[in-house]
Each structure stands twice: as C-alpha cells, then as structure tokens.
Amino acid sequence: MNTFLSSFTLWRQQLTSSVFNRCLLVVIASVFSTSLWAQSPAVTPQETSPDFLKQTRQILQLAEYIGVDYSEAVTEGSISNPDEFAEMQQFAGIIIEKTNLLANDVPNSLTADALQLQQAIADKSSLDVIQGLSQKIRNQLLSQSPALVLPTQLLAKENVKQLFIENCSTCHGDLGLGDGPLAKSLSPEPTNFTDQERALNRSLLGLYDAISDGLDGSAMRAFSELNDQQRWSLAFYVGSLAFEPTATTTKHIENDTNIELQQWVNSNPTQLIQQNVGIDKAKLSLLRSQPELLFQHADSPISVARTNLQAAVKAYQANEFSQAQTLAVSAYLDGFELIENNLDAHDSGLRKSIESQLLNFRNILKTAGQDGQVNQQLTSILAQLDQADTLLTGQSLSNNAMFSAALIILLREGLEALLVIIALMTVLIKTERQDAIKFVHFGWISALAAGVLTWWAADNLISISGASRELMEGGAALLAALVLFYVGYWMHSKTQGSKWQSYIKNNVDRHLNTGTLWGLTGLAFISVYREVFETILFYQSLLTQAIGSASSNEQVSYLVYGLFSGIAVLAVIAWLMVRYSVKLPLARFFAVSSYFMLILAFILAGKGISALQEAAVISLTPFPIDVSISWLGIASTWQGLITQMVIVVLFSFLVIRNRDAK
C-alpha cells in the first residue's frame, strides 16, 4: 500500500502541471475515493457496519439457542445432561465476549443482561428465567438492527427439499428427524426439526443465521456456498417440519395486514401468539407449514410498504426509534418507490402526496411522545396506499399510457448521462484527440454491463436493499456533480484570453498521453452506472403490470415500443449535439459547454441529495412551499435547495473573479 501511495503521489505531482490535468485528476481521485468510501464504515452508522451486524447476529443466534436447548440441560434445578449444560455455559461465555467487543455500540444493559444470563445458567435457574433473559438480549439487539433484506420469493418446495437432502440429511436425516448417518457420532446430536416444542421457541432468523454462519462450539458448519435465497428457503423449510397444515382456509390471509414478514421472521412462534398480532395456533400452523403464503402476501410493493409502516409504528411505540426509522425508510424504498412510475401514469397527484407523506413520516418518528400524530399519519398513509392499490389493481394502464411511461422513464433516467458522454466526446473532437474517444466509449459500455450484472446479482445471488440502492445512486450523483462543476469552471476560464488556443494545443494534447485518459472512463462510467440499475427496476415493474393485464401481449408490445422510441430519441439528441457542437468556434463551444456543465451539476446535486435523504443518510427538512421540479432535480427540502444554491453562487463567484483577473 505504501508503494502504491508513493507512486500515486509522484503521478499526481506530474499531472498537476496544468489546469486540465488537475480536472482529470479530480475525476480519477474521486473514482478512487468512491471505492474507499463504499468500504468505509464512517459513511454509515456504526450499527449498520458489516462487523457490527455479524457480531450481533451471532449473539442473537446463541441467545436463542440457549433459550431453546436449556430444558435439555437442566431439569427442576438439577443438571440432567452434563454435555448440554457445558454447552449452555460455553455459549453464555461467547455472548459476553461478543457484547464486550461491541461495548461502545450497544447499551450497557446488554452486557449486564449477558452476565446475568451466565449467572442464571450457573445457578441452574428455571427455564422461564433463562428464556426471559435470552429474549431480553435478543429484543435489545433487534431494536438496533436494520430491517432484514428478505427474498421476494422462496424456492419451490420440491427444490428446497432436494437442497435439504443434499446438504443436511447426513446429520439431520432425510425427514429432519435428527437421525442422519453421522448423528450418533456428534455431540450435541443434530436437531430434530419435527420436535414441535423446540420449534415453538425457534425463530426463522435463528435458523437462517445457523445455516449462513454455522454455530460456534458445534458440528454445524456455515453453508456460505449457498446463495441468500437458498439459505432463506432452507430456513423456512426446516421451520415448517414440526407443523401440519390445518383446515384453515387461506382466503382471509390475502388481505390480513397484521402478518408482518419482518416480525414473523424475527420472533419465534410462541412470541408471535403472545404478541397479539392476529396469529392464533391454527393460523400459525398454516403459515409455518406453508410459508409460500406469506410471500404471496408480501409480493406486492404496496404490501411491503404497508407492512413496514405498521412495523415501524410498533417499534416506535416500544421506544425503538432507530428500528422505527429503518422500517419507515424501507417502506418507501423497498415498497412504494417500485410502483411510483405506474401510479404516476394513473394519478400523479396521489403519487406526490404519498411520496411526501412517507418521507415526512420519518421526522415524526424521531421524537418520543407523538403517538397520536404517528397513528393519525399512519392512518392517512394507509388510506392513500389502499387507494393506490385499488387504482393499480382495478385497471391496467392504457396502451398509450404504457408507451408513454416506458418512453419517459428512459428519457428521464438516460438523458443526463447521455449529455455528459456527448460533452466529453465533443471536447476530445474539438481538441483533435479522436483517438481518445474509445476511453469514453469503454466507460459507458462497461457501466451498462455492470448495471445489468448488478441487477442480475440482486435478483439471483445477493439482496440489495432500497437504502443501499439510493446510497449508491446518491453518492454517484454527488460525485459526478462535483466533477462536472470543476470541468465547467475550467472550460469557462478558457473562453477568454488570446492564448487559449495555444494552451489547448500544447497542454491538452501533451498531457492526454500520460495515462489520465482513464479519468474520462471513470466519469463516463459513473454518469451511466448510477442510472442503469434503477432504470431496469422501473422497467421490471412496468413489465409485471403489463403481463398481469387482460391484454398482456399488447401491453408488452407497447412497452417495447416505448423503450425503443426512447432509445431513438436519445440517439437523435446525441447526433444533433455532435453535429452542431463541433461546428462552434472553440471559445464559443467552451462558453456554452461550461454553462451546460453547470446545469448538469445543479441537477445531479439535487438528485444526489434527494437520494441520500430517501436512504435516511441526510436529514430531510421540508421547504414551506412546494417548489419541486423533478426534471431539474429540485425538491422542496431545505437541504437540496441550499446545496443547489451553493453551486450557483460559487460558480458565479468564480466566473466574476476570473473575469476581473483578466
């Protein structure tokens, strides 16, 4: 690393011999810093860092395991199984070690509870005491953890059963009875998943974590070779083996908004019944034995929004404000945002109203003692979500509306990126460096490929939350805005003076041979990649609605027509820009382009701030009046408006200072 930094420093000193190269250095350094920024825990709260999440999930798993298996170790105050008792003590010790590692990031009471649990085990206390302490530890950690990113669908039951046989039957047996060929040689023996008493105290999150990370001090290994959907499918499968389907019908479940997938996964069946969330024994058995019903209910983005909002209010009422905020953010990003374009085509006023209420709802959840306002706001949002649901399911988009939506999505998401790419290419053409255009092409083409690959990975390999998506998009937008601002100012500074043409010829040409052309690739990549992933998600949402309509083939055709029309319009814009910009005198071109760069920086800065606000990275303070203009990136928040105003004022100041100096 030291060698790399030394080389980078020497390279930087060579590059900074001209203003143009300082501009390219900003691009490259920004791309480099973005990579570090994405890995640095400083950009997100400590409780969302990978190490914190790993440690807390292990504590959750161990605490639950103690609550489940303690009855096998101690009976009526006496040790009934020395091996199990030793394991309980070992797990309690590991929990204390891990809570000590997180001492700066968790409440002091958590460490005290861990010590109390260890002492209670040593005293051979009753099962109720042990389960109460283990659940208390779990509740504290769950209140600090972000919402789980759950799969949208489980694997087919036949496929999961085969997956279980291939990976788990050696220890647990083909039927999950804990009687596999290796069972007798293991201590402790593998779990019998058909034991209902044990299953009633085992959460699906605990099962998932055991599959994902293994279990310290046991023969249970981590199945890291399985993807996230496979691991969740296995967790739901083994969690179903102790339950039998009942005669209860599934009809009422379709509209049962009390079934919250997050809560269902985090809590064990006994707790779900005790929490009075509309789950009785019959429904519990049905949903545990047929978990696909839960995912049918949770499949709709509006259902996701509704469920997370209700969970957020319950977290707020339990004084778990951080968890409430996380769930409210997820309600918007993982739910409502995915149908915004569809709803906008039906009723843009309703879309704007719901969006505004969802974003403002977070501010209410920050302050304790606002229960009345929170409930009132929740009722209002749910009513509007129901209205949107009725609107979207009651009628499909007309063919013309489907065409327009497909066209507008591509124009809106792709136009800014296209303009940046064309501006970069035109600069190279005007400075007679057509040979360098391939670097720009490599940047945007690789961004398209990377965007499609990210979407595919998010659907098949990993889960990318809405907050992560907005964080990525917002960071890229602000980075691109910074670079475009610098480039715009530099270009404006070259519009005056008698030696500007000589400067271009002698400096640009010479320094474009030093390797800085990869900076152009970086800017082209950032400008395109930030749009690709979200554009695909929007088209995926439109396609789902088109396929579900009565005239699906016709609707899909109009969607495709809109997509290709958007591509055609962008191609025409690109051709016109290249054709006419190269005919401008160089000084005039630089003057026009500098203001063009400023406008793009203005738009991207606004969109970047909005994205980070949606991800709850930046606070959101509403502006007193609605001044939002989406195509200019203007949102009615103080943070976004101030950022955009700073860009205008700073650019004006630099232009005036440059003019006075000449």
C-alpha positions, -999 to +999 in steps of 0.1 A: +000+000+000+029+024+008+044+017-025+011+024-042+006+057-023+042+068-032+036+061-068+002+079-067+018+110-051+046+112-078+020+107-105-002+134-090+027+159-090+033+152-127-003+156-136-009+189-118+012+209-142-020+221-160-055+230-151-069+205-175-050+177-159-060+188-124-095+184-136-088+148-148-070+141-115-102+151-097-121+125-118-096+097-111-091+106-074-129+108-070-134+074-085-106+060-063-121+076-032-155+063-040-142+028-038-127+035-004-158+054+007-181+025-001-159+003+022-155+027+050-179+023+080-176+060+086-202+067+059-230+048+077-240+045+113-219+020+133-249-002+138-251-009+101-214-018+096-207-054+085-187-062+116-215-050+139-241-069+120-220-101+121-214-099+158-250-090+167-264-118+145-241-143+163-253-131+197-289-133+186-283-169+174-266-180+206-291-163+229-320-181+211-301-214+211-297-212+249-334-204+253-344-234+232-320-261+245-317-252+282-345-276+291-324-305+279-295-294+302-313-286+334-345-302+349-360-288+382-328-271+392-305-301+386-282-309+357-298-336+335-273-336+307-237-325+316-227-321+279-257-298+272-251-279+304-214-273+295-226-261+260-250-236+277-221-222+298-199-220+267-225-202+247-231-177+275-194-170+277-192-164+240-222-139+243-203-120+269-171-119+248-191-105+218-210-080+238-177-067+252-164-063+217-195-041+209-193-023+243-192+012+226-221+005+203-247-012+224-265-002+257-246-010+289-277-030+299-269-056+272-236-065+288-253-066+322-280-089+308-254-112+293-236-115+327-270-121+344-277-149+318-244-165+325-250-164+363-286-178+359-272-208+340-246-214+366-273-212+393-294-237+373-323-213+372-357-222+358-364-224+321-387-193+323-359-172+338-334-183+311-358-177+282-368-143+296-331-132+298-322-146+264-352-130+248-344-097+265-309-098+249-325-106+215-350-077+218-324-051+225-302-062+195-332-065+171-342-029+180-308-017+169-306-038+137-317-026+103-347-042+086-338-076+071-335-078+034-357-108+027-362-126-007-392-118-027-399-155-033-388-188-018-376-217-040-402-243-049-408-267-021-396-297-041-363-279-049-358-269-012-364-305-001-338-317-025-314-290-013-320-301+023-313-338+014-281-329-004-267-306+023-283-315+056-295-351+056-262-366+066-267-352+101-304-343+103-318-372+082-339-371+051-370-361+071-353-337+095-357-361+125-320-357+136-312-393+127-287-389+099-258-414+094-235-391+114-260-382+141-248-406+168-211-396+165-219-359+171-221-341+204-245-324+208-266-345+184-282-328+154-316-310+159-348-329+154-367-303+133-400-322+138-399-316+176-428-290+179-419-280+215-385-270+203-398-254+171-422-232+190-392-214+205-370-212+174-372-182+151-367-183+114-339-157+117-321-180+141-324-209+116-312-187+088-282-175+108-273-210+118-273-220+081-254-189+070-227-188+097-228-221+114-229-225+152-198-220+173-189-250+195-210-274+175-207-295+143-230-271+125-209-255+097-216-224+077-232-231+043-216-200+027-216-217-008-254-213-009-269-181-021-292-159+000-324-172-014-314-208-009-305-202+027-337-184+035-357-212+017-339-238+038-347-218+070-384-217+061-384-253+051-368-267+083-391-243+103-421-260+087-413-296+095-428-295+130-461-281+118-490-297+100-514-278+077-549-274+091-583-270+076-580-232+080-586-216+046-561-192+031-586-167+018-585-143+047-547-142+046-547-123+013-559-091+030-546-097+065-523-067+070-513-079+105-490-105+092-456-087+090-429-108+074-401-090+094-418-097+127-427-133+116-390-140+109-376-123+140-399-138+166-405-174+175-440-189+172-446-187+210-438-150+209-460-144+179-490-158+197-482-138+228-477-105+209-514-105+199-508-097+162-537-117+149-519-151+149-536-180+166-524-216+167-544-226+136-530-197+115-495-203+129-496-239+119-509-230+084-483-203+078-453-223+092-462-254+072-470-233+040-446-203+041-452-196+005-485-179+016-465-153+034-446-144+003-477-143-018-490-117+006-457-098+007-451-099-030-468-065-038-447-034-033-477-017-017-479-047+007-443-042+016-448-005+022-479-012+043-463-039+064-431-020+071-451+011+081-471-009+106-440-025+120-424+010+122-452+023+144-450-007+167-412-002+170-419+035+178-445+026+205-418+003+220-394+033+221-372+015+195-368+047+175-338+036+154-357+005+142-388+026+135-367+049+113-352+019+094-386+003+088-401+036+076-372+041+051-377+005+039-414+011+034-406+038+008-375+024-009-383-013-009-420-008-014-437+023-027-408+036-049-411+005-071-446+014-082-442+052-084-439+053-122-470+031-126-490+052-102-478+084-118-493+074-151-527+069-134-527+098-108-496+119-104-512+139-076-518+108-055-482+097-062-468+130-050-490+130-019-480+095-008-443+102-015-443+134+006-462+117+035-438+088+035-407+110+036-421+133+062-433+104+084-397+097+093-394+131+110-424+123+133-408+090+143-377+108+156-395+123+186-410+105+216-444+112+228-460+118+194-482+087+195-514+105+184-497+122+155-480+090+145-512+070+144-530+098+126-503+100+099-502+062+096-540+060+090-537+087+064-508+070+045-525+036+047-557+050+033-538+065+003-519+033-002-552+014-003-564+040-029-533+034-050-536-003-047-572-002-059-562+021-087-534-001-099-551-035-095-586-023-106-574-011-140-544-015-162-526+012-180-539+020-214-517+011-243-508+048-248-500+052-211-478+022-211-460+035-242-456+070-226-444+056-193-417+034-210-406+063-231-404+088-203-385+065-179-357+061-204-356+098-214-356+109-177-330+084-165-308+084-196-307+120-208-283+134-182-259+105-187-261+109-224-253+146-222-222+140-201-209+114-226-215+136-256-199+166-239-168+145-231-166+132-267-171+167-282-142+181-261-120+154-275-131+160-310-126+198-307-091+192-294-083+168-322-080+138-300-105+115-317-082+086-307-091+091-271-129+087-276-125+050-271-118+056-234-152+073-231-169+045-250-153+020-227-166+038-197-203+039-207-204+005-222-188-011-191-213+009-170-242-007-189-227-041-184-221-035-147-256-022-142-272-052-158-248-075-138-257-057-106-295-062-113-290-099-121-269-104-089-295-086-068-322-109-082-302-142-080-272-140-057-275-113-031-301-089-018-296-052-024-319-031-002-336+001-014-314+021+010-282+006-005-295+014-040-303+050-031-269+054-013-251+042-044-271+064-067-269+095-044-231+091-039-225+087-076-247+117-084-229+140-060-195+128-072-205+134-108-219+169-098-185+178-082-165+167-113-189+185-137-188+217-117-150+216-118-149+208-155-175+236-162-155+262-144-123+251-161-139+253-195-153+288-187-119+300-177-106+292-212-132+312-231-112+344-228-076+354-235-055+354-266-035+323-258-063+299-251-059+280-284-022+276-279-030+263-244-053+237-257-028+225-283+003+225-261-012+212-229-042+191-236-026+171-263+006+165-244-010+155-211-036+133-226-008+109-233+001+105-196-025+079-187-051+104-174-075+092-201-088+067-176-103+096-157-126+102-187-135+065-185-143+069-148-166+099-153-184+082-182-188+051-160-202+070-130-226+090-151-242+059-167-240+033-140-259+055-115-289+053-138-288+018-152-298-003-121-328+019-112-340+021-148-341-017-150-361-019-118-386+006-132-390-013-164-393-046-144-422-030-125-439-019-158-434-053-173-450-070-143-481-048-147-482-054-185-480-092-181-507-091-154-532-072-176-560-086-196-543-079-229-508-088-218-492-094-253-504-060-265-493-042-233-458-058-235-456-047-272-464-011-263-438-012-235-412-024-260-423+003-285-418+029-257-383+016-249-371+016-285-387+050-291-367+063-261-335+049-275-343+065-308-349+099-293-317+097-273-298+087-305-312+118-323-302+141-295-267+126-295-264+131-333-276+167-331-252+176-303-222+160-320-231+175-354-237+211-343-213+214-313-183+206-334-191+235-357-190+260-330-158+281-326-137+266-298-141+296-275-179+297-281-181+259-275-163+262-242-186+291-232-218+271-240-204+239-225-194+255-193-230+266-185-242+232-197-219+215-172-232+239-145-268+229-152-259+192-151-240+197-118-270+216-105-294+188-114-272+159-102-265+177-069-302+180-062-309+144-072-280+132-051-292+150-020-327+136-026-314+100-029-294+103+003-324+117+020-345+088+008-319+065+022-320+084+055-283+093+053-291+131+052-319+146+073-350+159+055-364+193+063-394+203+042-395+237+025-425+258+035-439+258-001-438+232-029-412+243-054-402+209-067-393+205-104-383+169-109-365+173-143-343+200-127-336+179-096-353+205-074-370+191-044-389+210-017-364+204+011-340+229+026-310+206+022-315+201-015-322+238-023-293+251-002-269+226-020-281+237-054-279+274-044-243+270-032-234+256-067-249+286-085-234+312-061-200+296-061-199+293-099-209+329-102-182+340-078-155+321-096-166+334-130-166+370-118-132+366-101-118+351-133-132+379-154-118+406-131-084+389-132-083+393-169 
